[in-house]
Amino acid sequence: MMPLVMAAAGEVHTIKTVGGEGKKRQFLEGLGFVPGTEVVVLSKSAGSLIVSIKGSRIALDRRAALKILI
């Protein structure tokens, strides 16, 4: 497993687990970041990511992307 922030752009990965506590974790899960879901990194810039998940594009900062393990 590795954090989502380390994924290369264009590769399809499956989410293994989502870290964090309380509201932060619930927020990520509400966006669709749940184990078993496929995610694709569309672009990376200065640690921030734009990802495609469940047909949506979502921007994540580095701290959030470090909590999502693929």
mmCIF file as Biopython writes it, N, C-alpha, C and O atoms, coordinates in Angstrom:
data_model
#
loop_
_atom_site.group_PDB
_atom_site.id
_atom_site.type_symbol
_atom_site.label_atom_id
_atom_site.label_alt_id
_atom_site.label_comp_id
_atom_site.label_asym_id
_atom_site.label_entity_id
_atom_site.label_seq_id
_atom_site.pdbx_PDB_ins_code
_atom_site.Cartn_x
_atom_site.Cartn_y
_atom_site.Cartn_z
_atom_site.occupancy
_atom_site.B_iso_or_equiv
_atom_site.auth_seq_id
_atom_site.auth_asym_id
_atom_site.pdbx_PDB_model_num
ATOM 1   N N  . MET A ? 1  ? 0.838   -1.190 0.000   1.0 0.0 1  A 1 
ATOM 2   C CA . MET A ? 1  ? 0.000   0.000  0.000   1.0 0.0 1  A 1 
ATOM 3   C C  . MET A ? 1  ? 0.876   1.244  0.000   1.0 0.0 1  A 1 
ATOM 4   O O  . MET A ? 1  ? 1.989   1.253  0.525   1.0 0.0 1  A 1 
ATOM 5   N N  . MET A ? 2  ? 0.334   2.288  -0.606  1.0 0.0 2  A 1 
ATOM 6   C CA . MET A ? 2  ? 1.019   3.578  -0.617  1.0 0.0 2  A 1 
ATOM 7   C C  . MET A ? 2  ? -0.037  4.685  -0.588  1.0 0.0 2  A 1 
ATOM 8   O O  . MET A ? 2  ? -1.184  4.454  -0.970  1.0 0.0 2  A 1 
ATOM 9   N N  . PRO A ? 3  ? 0.338   5.878  -0.142  1.0 0.0 3  A 1 
ATOM 10  C CA . PRO A ? 3  ? -0.616  6.986  -0.133  1.0 0.0 3  A 1 
ATOM 11  C C  . PRO A ? 3  ? -0.945  7.432  -1.560  1.0 0.0 3  A 1 
ATOM 12  O O  . PRO A ? 3  ? -0.114  7.334  -2.463  1.0 0.0 3  A 1 
ATOM 13  N N  . LEU A ? 4  ? -2.143  7.911  -1.739  1.0 0.0 4  A 1 
ATOM 14  C CA . LEU A ? 4  ? -2.605  8.377  -3.053  1.0 0.0 4  A 1 
ATOM 15  C C  . LEU A ? 4  ? -1.687  9.444  -3.628  1.0 0.0 4  A 1 
ATOM 16  O O  . LEU A ? 4  ? -1.531  9.526  -4.846  1.0 0.0 4  A 1 
ATOM 17  N N  . VAL A ? 5  ? -1.085  10.254 -2.792  1.0 0.0 5  A 1 
ATOM 18  C CA . VAL A ? 5  ? -0.217  11.336 -3.248  1.0 0.0 5  A 1 
ATOM 19  C C  . VAL A ? 5  ? 0.987   10.809 -4.041  1.0 0.0 5  A 1 
ATOM 20  O O  . VAL A ? 5  ? 1.587   11.561 -4.809  1.0 0.0 5  A 1 
ATOM 21  N N  . MET A ? 6  ? 1.348   9.535  -3.868  1.0 0.0 6  A 1 
ATOM 22  C CA . MET A ? 6  ? 2.493   8.958  -4.571  1.0 0.0 6  A 1 
ATOM 23  C C  . MET A ? 6  ? 2.118   8.330  -5.919  1.0 0.0 6  A 1 
ATOM 24  O O  . MET A ? 6  ? 3.003   7.911  -6.666  1.0 0.0 6  A 1 
ATOM 25  N N  . ALA A ? 7  ? 0.851   8.260  -6.234  1.0 0.0 7  A 1 
ATOM 26  C CA . ALA A ? 7  ? 0.411   7.647  -7.489  1.0 0.0 7  A 1 
ATOM 27  C C  . ALA A ? 7  ? 0.770   8.519  -8.683  1.0 0.0 7  A 1 
ATOM 28  O O  . ALA A ? 7  ? 0.739   9.747  -8.603  1.0 0.0 7  A 1 
ATOM 29  N N  . ALA A ? 8  ? 1.106   7.874  -9.776  1.0 0.0 8  A 1 
ATOM 30  C CA . ALA A ? 8  ? 1.407   8.597  -11.012 1.0 0.0 8  A 1 
ATOM 31  C C  . ALA A ? 8  ? 0.096   8.970  -11.720 1.0 0.0 8  A 1 
ATOM 32  O O  . ALA A ? 8  ? -0.908  8.267  -11.603 1.0 0.0 8  A 1 
ATOM 33  N N  . ALA A ? 9  ? 0.127   10.063 -12.437 1.0 0.0 9  A 1 
ATOM 34  C CA . ALA A ? 9  ? -1.048  10.504 -13.178 1.0 0.0 9  A 1 
ATOM 35  C C  . ALA A ? 9  ? -1.409  9.490  -14.259 1.0 0.0 9  A 1 
ATOM 36  O O  . ALA A ? 9  ? -0.539  8.957  -14.948 1.0 0.0 9  A 1 
ATOM 37  N N  . GLY A ? 10 ? -2.703  9.235  -14.391 1.0 0.0 10 A 1 
ATOM 38  C CA . GLY A ? 10 ? -3.204  8.348  -15.428 1.0 0.0 10 A 1 
ATOM 39  C C  . GLY A ? 10 ? -3.363  6.898  -15.023 1.0 0.0 10 A 1 
ATOM 40  O O  . GLY A ? 10 ? -3.981  6.127  -15.758 1.0 0.0 10 A 1 
ATOM 41  N N  . GLU A ? 11 ? -2.828  6.500  -13.883 1.0 0.0 11 A 1 
ATOM 42  C CA . GLU A ? 11 ? -2.951  5.116  -13.437 1.0 0.0 11 A 1 
ATOM 43  C C  . GLU A ? 11 ? -4.239  4.917  -12.639 1.0 0.0 11 A 1 
ATOM 44  O O  . GLU A ? 11 ? -4.650  5.787  -11.871 1.0 0.0 11 A 1 
ATOM 45  N N  . VAL A ? 12 ? -4.865  3.759  -12.834 1.0 0.0 12 A 1 
ATOM 46  C CA . VAL A ? 12 ? -6.068  3.408  -12.087 1.0 0.0 12 A 1 
ATOM 47  C C  . VAL A ? 12 ? -5.643  2.623  -10.842 1.0 0.0 12 A 1 
ATOM 48  O O  . VAL A ? 12 ? -4.881  1.661  -10.932 1.0 0.0 12 A 1 
ATOM 49  N N  . HIS A ? 13 ? -6.140  3.043  -9.696  1.0 0.0 13 A 1 
ATOM 50  C CA . HIS A ? 13 ? -5.829  2.375  -8.436  1.0 0.0 13 A 1 
ATOM 51  C C  . HIS A ? 13 ? -7.122  2.107  -7.672  1.0 0.0 13 A 1 
ATOM 52  O O  . HIS A ? 13 ? -8.138  2.765  -7.894  1.0 0.0 13 A 1 
ATOM 53  N N  . THR A ? 14 ? -7.067  1.142  -6.780  1.0 0.0 14 A 1 
ATOM 54  C CA . THR A ? 14 ? -8.198  0.827  -5.910  1.0 0.0 14 A 1 
ATOM 55  C C  . THR A ? 14 ? -7.868  1.273  -4.491  1.0 0.0 14 A 1 
ATOM 56  O O  . THR A ? 14 ? -6.784  0.995  -3.978  1.0 0.0 14 A 1 
ATOM 57  N N  . ILE A ? 15 ? -8.799  1.959  -3.871  1.0 0.0 15 A 1 
ATOM 58  C CA . ILE A ? 15 ? -8.595  2.440  -2.507  1.0 0.0 15 A 1 
ATOM 59  C C  . ILE A ? 15 ? -8.642  1.250  -1.563  1.0 0.0 15 A 1 
ATOM 60  O O  . ILE A ? 15 ? -9.574  0.447  -1.596  1.0 0.0 15 A 1 
ATOM 61  N N  . LYS A ? 16 ? -7.614  1.149  -0.716  1.0 0.0 16 A 1 
ATOM 62  C CA . LYS A ? 16 ? -7.520  0.065  0.266   1.0 0.0 16 A 1 
ATOM 63  C C  . LYS A ? 16 ? -8.089  0.488  1.615   1.0 0.0 16 A 1 
ATOM 64  O O  . LYS A ? 16 ? -8.840  -0.261 2.241   1.0 0.0 16 A 1 
ATOM 65  N N  . THR A ? 17 ? -7.733  1.682  2.057   1.0 0.0 17 A 1 
ATOM 66  C CA . THR A ? 17 ? -8.217  2.183  3.344   1.0 0.0 17 A 1 
ATOM 67  C C  . THR A ? 17 ? -8.143  3.709  3.360   1.0 0.0 17 A 1 
ATOM 68  O O  . THR A ? 17 ? -7.391  4.320  2.601   1.0 0.0 17 A 1 
ATOM 69  N N  . VAL A ? 18 ? -8.936  4.304  4.238   1.0 0.0 18 A 1 
ATOM 70  C CA . VAL A ? 18 ? -8.937  5.756  4.411   1.0 0.0 18 A 1 
ATOM 71  C C  . VAL A ? 18 ? -8.647  6.039  5.869   1.0 0.0 18 A 1 
ATOM 72  O O  . VAL A ? 18 ? -9.366  5.579  6.756   1.0 0.0 18 A 1 
ATOM 73  N N  . GLY A ? 19 ? -7.587  6.799  6.118   1.0 0.0 19 A 1 
ATOM 74  C CA . GLY A ? 19 ? -7.205  7.140  7.480   1.0 0.0 19 A 1 
ATOM 75  C C  . GLY A ? 19 ? -7.885  8.407  7.946   1.0 0.0 19 A 1 
ATOM 76  O O  . GLY A ? 19 ? -8.804  8.917  7.305   1.0 0.0 19 A 1 
ATOM 77  N N  . GLY A ? 20 ? -7.423  8.897  9.058   1.0 0.0 20 A 1 
ATOM 78  C CA . GLY A ? 20 ? -8.001  10.107 9.631   1.0 0.0 20 A 1 
ATOM 79  C C  . GLY A ? 20 ? -9.013  9.751  10.696  1.0 0.0 20 A 1 
ATOM 80  O O  . GLY A ? 20 ? -9.347  8.583  10.892  1.0 0.0 20 A 1 
ATOM 81  N N  . GLU A ? 21 ? -9.491  10.757 11.371  1.0 0.0 21 A 1 
ATOM 82  C CA . GLU A ? 21 ? -10.433 10.544 12.454  1.0 0.0 21 A 1 
ATOM 83  C C  . GLU A ? 21 ? -11.655 11.435 12.298  1.0 0.0 21 A 1 
ATOM 84  O O  . GLU A ? 21 ? -11.588 12.521 11.722  1.0 0.0 21 A 1 
ATOM 85  N N  . GLY A ? 22 ? -12.748 10.956 12.814  1.0 0.0 22 A 1 
ATOM 86  C CA . GLY A ? 22 ? -13.959 11.750 12.929  1.0 0.0 22 A 1 
ATOM 87  C C  . GLY A ? 22 ? -14.438 12.391 11.641  1.0 0.0 22 A 1 
ATOM 88  O O  . GLY A ? 22 ? -14.613 11.725 10.620  1.0 0.0 22 A 1 
ATOM 89  N N  . LYS A ? 23 ? -14.646 13.692 11.709  1.0 0.0 23 A 1 
ATOM 90  C CA . LYS A ? 23 ? -15.248 14.428 10.603  1.0 0.0 23 A 1 
ATOM 91  C C  . LYS A ? 23 ? -14.387 14.428 9.351   1.0 0.0 23 A 1 
ATOM 92  O O  . LYS A ? 23 ? -14.918 14.421 8.241   1.0 0.0 23 A 1 
ATOM 93  N N  . LYS A ? 24 ? -13.070 14.434 9.507   1.0 0.0 24 A 1 
ATOM 94  C CA . LYS A ? 24 ? -12.194 14.430 8.334   1.0 0.0 24 A 1 
ATOM 95  C C  . LYS A ? 24 ? -12.378 13.157 7.521   1.0 0.0 24 A 1 
ATOM 96  O O  . LYS A ? 24 ? -12.484 13.198 6.295   1.0 0.0 24 A 1 
ATOM 97  N N  . ARG A ? 25 ? -12.415 12.037 8.213   1.0 0.0 25 A 1 
ATOM 98  C CA . ARG A ? 25 ? -12.614 10.755 7.539   1.0 0.0 25 A 1 
ATOM 99  C C  . ARG A ? 25 ? -14.010 10.676 6.927   1.0 0.0 25 A 1 
ATOM 100 O O  . ARG A ? 25 ? -14.165 10.222 5.793   1.0 0.0 25 A 1 
ATOM 101 N N  . GLN A ? 26 ? -15.011 11.107 7.660   1.0 0.0 26 A 1 
ATOM 102 C CA . GLN A ? 26 ? -16.380 11.101 7.145   1.0 0.0 26 A 1 
ATOM 103 C C  . GLN A ? 26 ? -16.507 11.982 5.915   1.0 0.0 26 A 1 
ATOM 104 O O  . GLN A ? 26 ? -17.237 11.644 4.983   1.0 0.0 26 A 1 
ATOM 105 N N  . PHE A ? 27 ? -15.809 13.103 5.901   1.0 0.0 27 A 1 
ATOM 106 C CA . PHE A ? 27 ? -15.843 13.999 4.745   1.0 0.0 27 A 1 
ATOM 107 C C  . PHE A ? 27 ? -15.289 13.299 3.512   1.0 0.0 27 A 1 
ATOM 108 O O  . PHE A ? 27 ? -15.897 13.349 2.443   1.0 0.0 27 A 1 
ATOM 109 N N  . LEU A ? 28 ? -14.130 12.641 3.655   1.0 0.0 28 A 1 
ATOM 110 C CA . LEU A ? 28 ? -13.533 11.931 2.526   1.0 0.0 28 A 1 
ATOM 111 C C  . LEU A ? 28 ? -14.436 10.796 2.048   1.0 0.0 28 A 1 
ATOM 112 O O  . LEU A ? 28 ? -14.605 10.594 0.845   1.0 0.0 28 A 1 
ATOM 113 N N  . GLU A ? 29 ? -15.013 10.059 2.992   1.0 0.0 29 A 1 
ATOM 114 C CA . GLU A ? 29 ? -15.909 8.967  2.617   1.0 0.0 29 A 1 
ATOM 115 C C  . GLU A ? 29 ? -17.163 9.504  1.928   1.0 0.0 29 A 1 
ATOM 116 O O  . GLU A ? 29 ? -17.691 8.868  1.016   1.0 0.0 29 A 1 
ATOM 117 N N  . GLY A ? 30 ? -17.630 10.653 2.352   1.0 0.0 30 A 1 
ATOM 118 C CA . GLY A ? 30 ? -18.791 11.288 1.711   1.0 0.0 30 A 1 
ATOM 119 C C  . GLY A ? 30 ? -18.521 11.696 0.272   1.0 0.0 30 A 1 
ATOM 120 O O  . GLY A ? 30 ? -19.437 11.752 -0.548  1.0 0.0 30 A 1 
ATOM 121 N N  . LEU A ? 31 ? -17.249 11.984 -0.033  1.0 0.0 31 A 1 
ATOM 122 C CA . LEU A ? 31 ? -16.865 12.330 -1.403  1.0 0.0 31 A 1 
ATOM 123 C C  . LEU A ? 31 ? -16.710 11.079 -2.279  1.0 0.0 31 A 1 
ATOM 124 O O  . LEU A ? 31 ? -16.551 11.185 -3.495  1.0 0.0 31 A 1 
ATOM 125 N N  . GLY A ? 32 ? -16.756 9.906  -1.659  1.0 0.0 32 A 1 
ATOM 126 C CA . GLY A ? 32 ? -16.637 8.660  -2.413  1.0 0.0 32 A 1 
ATOM 127 C C  . GLY A ? 32 ? -15.356 7.899  -2.178  1.0 0.0 32 A 1 
ATOM 128 O O  . GLY A ? 32 ? -15.149 6.849  -2.785  1.0 0.0 32 A 1 
ATOM 129 N N  . PHE A ? 33 ? -14.493 8.394  -1.317  1.0 0.0 33 A 1 
ATOM 130 C CA . PHE A ? 33 ? -13.220 7.726  -1.026  1.0 0.0 33 A 1 
ATOM 131 C C  . PHE A ? 33 ? -13.447 6.632  0.009   1.0 0.0 33 A 1 
ATOM 132 O O  . PHE A ? 33 ? -13.198 6.820  1.200   1.0 0.0 33 A 1 
ATOM 133 N N  . VAL A ? 34 ? -13.923 5.493  -0.466  1.0 0.0 34 A 1 
ATOM 134 C CA . VAL A ? 34 ? -14.189 4.341  0.387   1.0 0.0 34 A 1 
ATOM 135 C C  . VAL A ? 34 ? -13.418 3.138  -0.159  1.0 0.0 34 A 1 
ATOM 136 O O  . VAL A ? 34 ? -13.166 3.054  -1.361  1.0 0.0 34 A 1 
ATOM 137 N N  . PRO A ? 35 ? -13.044 2.211  0.721   1.0 0.0 35 A 1 
ATOM 138 C CA . PRO A ? 35 ? -12.311 1.027  0.262   1.0 0.0 35 A 1 
ATOM 139 C C  . PRO A ? 35 ? -13.048 0.283  -0.855  1.0 0.0 35 A 1 
ATOM 140 O O  . PRO A ? 35 ? -14.264 0.098  -0.812  1.0 0.0 35 A 1 
ATOM 141 N N  . GLY A ? 36 ? -12.270 -0.134 -1.853  1.0 0.0 36 A 1 
ATOM 142 C CA . GLY A ? 36 ? -12.825 -0.860 -2.985  1.0 0.0 36 A 1 
ATOM 143 C C  . GLY A ? 36 ? -13.168 0.000  -4.181  1.0 0.0 36 A 1 
ATOM 144 O O  . GLY A ? 36 ? -13.467 -0.528 -5.252  1.0 0.0 36 A 1 
ATOM 145 N N  . THR A ? 37 ? -13.133 1.308  -4.026  1.0 0.0 37 A 1 
ATOM 146 C CA . THR A ? 37 ? -13.467 2.229  -5.112  1.0 0.0 37 A 1 
ATOM 147 C C  . THR A ? 37 ? -12.238 2.526  -5.953  1.0 0.0 37 A 1 
ATOM 148 O O  . THR A ? 37 ? -11.140 2.697  -5.425  1.0 0.0 37 A 1 
ATOM 149 N N  . GLU A ? 38 ? -12.431 2.586  -7.273  1.0 0.0 38 A 1 
ATOM 150 C CA . GLU A ? 38 ? -11.321 2.925  -8.166  1.0 0.0 38 A 1 
ATOM 151 C C  . GLU A ? 38 ? -11.154 4.435  -8.244  1.0 0.0 38 A 1 
ATOM 152 O O  . GLU A ? 38 ? -12.132 5.183  -8.257  1.0 0.0 38 A 1 
ATOM 153 N N  . VAL A ? 39 ? -9.908  4.868  -8.297  1.0 0.0 39 A 1 
ATOM 154 C CA . VAL A ? 39 ? -9.577  6.284  -8.364  1.0 0.0 39 A 1 
ATOM 155 C C  . VAL A ? 39 ? -8.445  6.469  -9.365  1.0 0.0 39 A 1 
ATOM 156 O O  . VAL A ? 39 ? -7.544  5.635  -9.455  1.0 0.0 39 A 1 
ATOM 157 N N  . VAL A ? 40 ? -8.494  7.565  -10.116 1.0 0.0 40 A 1 
ATOM 158 C CA . VAL A ? 40 ? -7.458  7.885  -11.099 1.0 0.0 40 A 1 
ATOM 159 C C  . VAL A ? 40 ? -6.944  9.290  -10.809 1.0 0.0 40 A 1 
ATOM 160 O O  . VAL A ? 40 ? -7.730  10.230 -10.690 1.0 0.0 40 A 1 
ATOM 161 N N  . VAL A ? 41 ? -5.625  9.433  -10.695 1.0 0.0 41 A 1 
ATOM 162 C CA . VAL A ? 41 ? -5.023  10.756 -10.543 1.0 0.0 41 A 1 
ATOM 163 C C  . VAL A ? 41 ? -4.962  11.395 -11.927 1.0 0.0 41 A 1 
ATOM 164 O O  . VAL A ? 41 ? -4.316  10.865 -12.831 1.0 0.0 41 A 1 
ATOM 165 N N  . LEU A ? 42 ? -5.632  12.529 -12.090 1.0 0.0 42 A 1 
ATOM 166 C CA . LEU A ? 42 ? -5.643  13.219 -13.377 1.0 0.0 42 A 1 
ATOM 167 C C  . LEU A ? 42 ? -4.468  14.169 -13.514 1.0 0.0 42 A 1 
ATOM 168 O O  . LEU A ? 42 ? -3.867  14.274 -14.583 1.0 0.0 42 A 1 
ATOM 169 N N  . SER A ? 43 ? -4.139  14.868 -12.418 1.0 0.0 43 A 1 
ATOM 170 C CA . SER A ? 43 ? -2.984  15.761 -12.458 1.0 0.0 43 A 1 
ATOM 171 C C  . SER A ? 43 ? -2.460  16.006 -11.048 1.0 0.0 43 A 1 
ATOM 172 O O  . SER A ? 43 ? -3.177  15.863 -10.058 1.0 0.0 43 A 1 
ATOM 173 N N  . LYS A ? 44 ? -1.182  16.382 -10.993 1.0 0.0 44 A 1 
ATOM 174 C CA . LYS A ? 44 ? -0.508  16.689 -9.734  1.0 0.0 44 A 1 
ATOM 175 C C  . LYS A ? 44 ? 0.180   18.038 -9.882  1.0 0.0 44 A 1 
ATOM 176 O O  . LYS A ? 44 ? 0.768   18.341 -10.919 1.0 0.0 44 A 1 
ATOM 177 N N  . SER A ? 45 ? 0.094   18.849 -8.818  1.0 0.0 45 A 1 
ATOM 178 C CA . SER A ? 45 ? 0.753   20.143 -8.840  1.0 0.0 45 A 1 
ATOM 179 C C  . SER A ? 45 ? 1.076   20.559 -7.411  1.0 0.0 45 A 1 
ATOM 180 O O  . SER A ? 45 ? 0.176   20.778 -6.600  1.0 0.0 45 A 1 
ATOM 181 N N  . ALA A ? 46 ? 2.358   20.665 -7.111  1.0 0.0 46 A 1 
ATOM 182 C CA . ALA A ? 46 ? 2.830   21.110 -5.794  1.0 0.0 46 A 1 
ATOM 183 C C  . ALA A ? 46 ? 2.196   20.323 -4.650  1.0 0.0 46 A 1 
ATOM 184 O O  . ALA A ? 46 ? 1.864   20.894 -3.612  1.0 0.0 46 A 1 
ATOM 185 N N  . GLY A ? 47 ? 2.029   19.024 -4.836  1.0 0.0 47 A 1 
ATOM 186 C CA . GLY A ? 47 ? 1.471   18.179 -3.795  1.0 0.0 47 A 1 
ATOM 187 C C  . GLY A ? 47 ? -0.032  18.044 -3.824  1.0 0.0 47 A 1 
ATOM 188 O O  . GLY A ? 47 ? -0.577  17.124 -3.214  1.0 0.0 47 A 1 
ATOM 189 N N  . SER A ? 48 ? -0.716  18.933 -4.513  1.0 0.0 48 A 1 
ATOM 190 C CA . SER A ? 48 ? -2.163  18.837 -4.646  1.0 0.0 48 A 1 
ATOM 191 C C  . SER A ? 48 ? -2.505  17.937 -5.822  1.0 0.0 48 A 1 
ATOM 192 O O  . SER A ? 48 ? -1.736  17.832 -6.778  1.0 0.0 48 A 1 
ATOM 193 N N  . LEU A ? 49 ? -3.659  17.291 -5.748  1.0 0.0 49 A 1 
ATOM 194 C CA . LEU A ? 49 ? -4.076  16.364 -6.791  1.0 0.0 49 A 1 
ATOM 195 C C  . LEU A ? 49 ? -5.458  16.704 -7.311  1.0 0.0 49 A 1 
ATOM 196 O O  . LEU A ? 49 ? -6.292  17.248 -6.587  1.0 0.0 49 A 1 
ATOM 197 N N  . ILE A ? 50 ? -5.688  16.383 -8.555  1.0 0.0 50 A 1 
ATOM 198 C CA . ILE A ? 50 ? -7.037  16.340 -9.103  1.0 0.0 50 A 1 
ATOM 199 C C  . ILE A ? 50 ? -7.256  14.890 -9.481  1.0 0.0 50 A 1 
ATOM 200 O O  . ILE A ? 50 ? -6.487  14.313 -10.250 1.0 0.0 50 A 1 
ATOM 201 N N  . VAL A ? 51 ? -8.323  14.298 -8.927  1.0 0.0 51 A 1 
ATOM 202 C CA . VAL A ? 51 ? -8.585  12.888 -9.156  1.0 0.0 51 A 1 
ATOM 203 C C  . VAL A ? 51 ? -9.969  12.694 -9.751  1.0 0.0 51 A 1 
ATOM 204 O O  . VAL A ? 51 ? -10.854 13.539 -9.618  1.0 0.0 51 A 1 
ATOM 205 N N  . SER A ? 52 ? -10.126 11.566 -10.402 1.0 0.0 52 A 1 
ATOM 206 C CA . SER A ? 52 ? -11.424 11.157 -10.910 1.0 0.0 52 A 1 
ATOM 207 C C  . SER A ? 52 ? -11.886 9.982  -10.068 1.0 0.0 52 A 1 
ATOM 208 O O  . SER A ? 52 ? -11.181 8.980  -9.941  1.0 0.0 52 A 1 
ATOM 209 N N  . ILE A ? 53 ? -13.071 10.111 -9.496  1.0 0.0 53 A 1 
ATOM 210 C CA . ILE A ? 53 ? -13.637 9.048  -8.676  1.0 0.0 53 A 1 
ATOM 211 C C  . ILE A ? 53 ? -15.146 9.046  -8.850  1.0 0.0 53 A 1 
ATOM 212 O O  . ILE A ? 53 ? -15.796 10.081 -8.704  1.0 0.0 53 A 1 
ATOM 213 N N  . LYS A ? 54 ? -15.694 7.895  -9.158  1.0 0.0 54 A 1 
ATOM 214 C CA . LYS A ? 54 ? -17.139 7.725  -9.353  1.0 0.0 54 A 1 
ATOM 215 C C  . LYS A ? 54 ? -17.712 8.755  -10.324 1.0 0.0 54 A 1 
ATOM 216 O O  . LYS A ? 54 ? -18.800 9.282  -10.096 1.0 0.0 54 A 1 
ATOM 217 N N  . GLY A ? 55 ? -16.992 9.044  -11.399 1.0 0.0 55 A 1 
ATOM 218 C CA . GLY A ? 55 ? -17.482 9.961  -12.428 1.0 0.0 55 A 1 
ATOM 219 C C  . GLY A ? 55 ? -17.344 11.436 -12.101 1.0 0.0 55 A 1 
ATOM 220 O O  . GLY A ? 55 ? -17.816 12.278 -12.865 1.0 0.0 55 A 1 
ATOM 221 N N  . SER A ? 56 ? -16.708 11.771 -10.987 1.0 0.0 56 A 1 
ATOM 222 C CA . SER A ? 56 ? -16.521 13.174 -10.599 1.0 0.0 56 A 1 
ATOM 223 C C  . SER A ? 56 ? -15.042 13.505 -10.534 1.0 0.0 56 A 1 
ATOM 224 O O  . SER A ? 56 ? -14.203 12.628 -10.330 1.0 0.0 56 A 1 
ATOM 225 N N  . ARG A ? 57 ? -14.735 14.777 -10.710 1.0 0.0 57 A 1 
ATOM 226 C CA . ARG A ? 57 ? -13.366 15.273 -10.526 1.0 0.0 57 A 1 
ATOM 227 C C  . ARG A ? 57 ? -13.312 16.011 -9.203  1.0 0.0 57 A 1 
ATOM 228 O O  . ARG A ? 57 ? -14.136 16.879 -8.915  1.0 0.0 57 A 1 
ATOM 229 N N  . ILE A ? 58 ? -12.314 15.641 -8.401  1.0 0.0 58 A 1 
ATOM 230 C CA . ILE A ? 58 ? -12.189 16.231 -7.066  1.0 0.0 58 A 1 
ATOM 231 C C  . ILE A ? 58 ? -10.754 16.672 -6.846  1.0 0.0 58 A 1 
ATOM 232 O O  . ILE A ? 58 ? -9.817  15.946 -7.180  1.0 0.0 58 A 1 
ATOM 233 N N  . ALA A ? 59 ? -10.578 17.864 -6.282  1.0 0.0 59 A 1 
ATOM 234 C CA . ALA A ? 59 ? -9.252  18.365 -5.927  1.0 0.0 59 A 1 
ATOM 235 C C  . ALA A ? 59 ? -8.977  18.028 -4.470  1.0 0.0 59 A 1 
ATOM 236 O O  . ALA A ? 59 ? -9.826  18.236 -3.603  1.0 0.0 59 A 1 
ATOM 237 N N  . LEU A ? 60 ? -7.784  17.506 -4.209  1.0 0.0 60 A 1 
ATOM 238 C CA . LEU A ? 60 ? -7.365  17.159 -2.854  1.0 0.0 60 A 1 
ATOM 239 C C  . LEU A ? 60 ? -6.045  17.835 -2.524  1.0 0.0 60 A 1 
ATOM 240 O O  . LEU A ? 60 ? -5.151  17.910 -3.367  1.0 0.0 60 A 1 
ATOM 241 N N  . ASP A ? 61 ? -5.926  18.324 -1.303  1.0 0.0 61 A 1 
ATOM 242 C CA . ASP A ? 61 ? -4.620  18.831 -0.882  1.0 0.0 61 A 1 
ATOM 243 C C  . ASP A ? 61 ? -3.751  17.665 -0.437  1.0 0.0 61 A 1 
ATOM 244 O O  . ASP A ? 61 ? -4.241  16.545 -0.298  1.0 0.0 61 A 1 
ATOM 245 N N  . ARG A ? 62 ? -2.490  17.913 -0.216  1.0 0.0 62 A 1 
ATOM 246 C CA . ARG A ? 62 ? -1.531  16.865 0.123   1.0 0.0 62 A 1 
ATOM 247 C C  . ARG A ? 62 ? -1.917  16.128 1.408   1.0 0.0 62 A 1 
ATOM 248 O O  . ARG A ? 62 ? -1.788  14.906 1.482   1.0 0.0 62 A 1 
ATOM 249 N N  . ARG A ? 63 ? -2.388  16.860 2.414   1.0 0.0 63 A 1 
ATOM 250 C CA . ARG A ? 63 ? -2.744  16.214 3.685   1.0 0.0 63 A 1 
ATOM 251 C C  . ARG A ? 63 ? -3.863  15.198 3.509   1.0 0.0 63 A 1 
ATOM 252 O O  . ARG A ? 63 ? -3.810  14.112 4.086   1.0 0.0 63 A 1 
ATOM 253 N N  . ALA A ? 64 ? -4.867  15.536 2.725   1.0 0.0 64 A 1 
ATOM 254 C CA . ALA A ? 64 ? -5.974  14.600 2.485   1.0 0.0 64 A 1 
ATOM 255 C C  . ALA A ? 64 ? -5.505  13.411 1.674   1.0 0.0 64 A 1 
ATOM 256 O O  . ALA A ? 64 ? -5.878  12.275 1.965   1.0 0.0 64 A 1 
ATOM 257 N N  . ALA A ? 65 ? -4.690  13.660 0.657   1.0 0.0 65 A 1 
ATOM 258 C CA . ALA A ? 65 ? -4.202  12.588 -0.208  1.0 0.0 65 A 1 
ATOM 259 C C  . ALA A ? 65 ? -3.284  11.610 0.536   1.0 0.0 65 A 1 
ATOM 260 O O  . ALA A ? 65 ? -3.173  10.446 0.151   1.0 0.0 65 A 1 
ATOM 261 N N  . LEU A ? 66 ? -2.632  12.080 1.591   1.0 0.0 66 A 1 
ATOM 262 C CA . LEU A ? 66 ? -1.793  11.196 2.400   1.0 0.0 66 A 1 
ATOM 263 C C  . LEU A ? 66 ? -2.621  10.224 3.248   1.0 0.0 66 A 1 
ATOM 264 O O  . LEU A ? 66 ? -2.118  9.174  3.648   1.0 0.0 66 A 1 
ATOM 265 N N  . LYS A ? 67 ? -3.866  10.561 3.520   1.0 0.0 67 A 1 
ATOM 266 C CA . LYS A ? 67 ? -4.730  9.709  4.342   1.0 0.0 67 A 1 
ATOM 267 C C  . LYS A ? 67 ? -5.401  8.594  3.541   1.0 0.0 67 A 1 
ATOM 268 O O  . LYS A ? 67 ? -5.941  7.651  4.119   1.0 0.0 67 A 1 
ATOM 269 N N  . ILE A ? 68 ? -5.369  8.702  2.208   1.0 0.0 68 A 1 
ATOM 270 C CA . ILE A ? 68 ? -6.010  7.703  1.352   1.0 0.0 68 A 1 
ATOM 271 C C  . ILE A ? 68 ? -4.939  6.742  0.849   1.0 0.0 68 A 1 
ATOM 272 O O  . ILE A ? 68 ? -4.025  7.137  0.125   1.0 0.0 68 A 1 
ATOM 273 N N  . LEU A ? 69 ? -5.062  5.478  1.242   1.0 0.0 69 A 1 
ATOM 274 C CA . LEU A ? 69 ? -4.068  4.475  0.846   1.0 0.0 69 A 1 
ATOM 275 C C  . LEU A ? 69 ? -4.607  3.609  -0.283  1.0 0.0 69 A 1 
ATOM 276 O O  . LEU A ? 69 ? -5.752  3.156  -0.266  1.0 0.0 69 A 1 
ATOM 277 N N  . ILE A ? 70 ? -3.723  3.395  -1.278  1.0 0.0 70 A 1 
ATOM 278 C CA . ILE A ? 70 ? -4.104  2.596  -2.451  1.0 0.0 70 A 1 
ATOM 279 C C  . ILE A ? 70 ? -3.210  1.369  -2.533  1.0 0.0 70 A 1 
ATOM 280 O O  . ILE A ? 70 ? -3.357  0.558  -3.447  1.0 0.0 70 A 1 
#
